[in-house]
């Protein structure tokens, strides 16, 4: 099994949705502008090539920069802009993303 990387995630996302925003909105089943852990895991299982549960868990944690157990569009777009899961503050600053990750 191939390791889940952001590159792989973006390919799967791109084969299922026209844009990152469309993917986020579709997965946000409660329409509260956040993806809960449950929404994310079920959302990525609806990709044309679904993520396995462990891949979904890894991806969710890699997007959840501030550790609040939910994703907003800034985190989602920010990680996609940086180009890897679990980006550090310097990488986020370089990409112009205004989210501060919590220390590991």
C-alpha positions, -999 to +999 in steps of 0.1 A: +000+000+000+013+034-010+020+058+018-006+086+020+011+119+010-004+152+002+005+146-035-015+113-035-043+131-016-044+159-042-046+134-071-075+116-055-092+149-046-087+162-082-102+130-097-133+134-075-139+172-075-134+203-097-118+223-069-105+222-034-134+244-024-160+221-039-144+191-021-145+210+012-181+221+007-192+186-003-176+170+027-191+197+051-224+178+055-235+201+083-226+233+063-210+249+094-179+258+075-159+232+094-150+196+087-154+175+118-133+143+120-164+123+111-172+145+081-136+143+068-133+105+072-167+098+055-160+125+028-127+110+017-143+076+015-166+091-011-136+099-034-136+080-066-107+061-051-116+061-014-090+065+013-085+036+038-094+045+074-057+048+084-050+070+054-080+092+063-068+095+099-033+105+089-046+131+064-070+146+089-043+150+115-020+164+089-046+191+080-056+199+116-029+225+121-043+240+154-052+206+169-089+215+175-101+183+159-119+201+131-107+216+098-116+250+085-110+261+050-079+280+059-063+249+073-075+228+043-063+253+016-032+261+036-019+226+038-027+221+001-008+254-007+023+243+013+023+209-004+027+185+025+009+173+056+021+186+090+037+218+077+057+239+101+051+276+109+079+287+085+063+268+056+029+282+064+043+318+066+061+313+032+028+301+017+010+331+032-012+309+054-024+326+086-027+295+108-004+287+137+002+250+143+001+238+178+034+224+190+036+187+187 
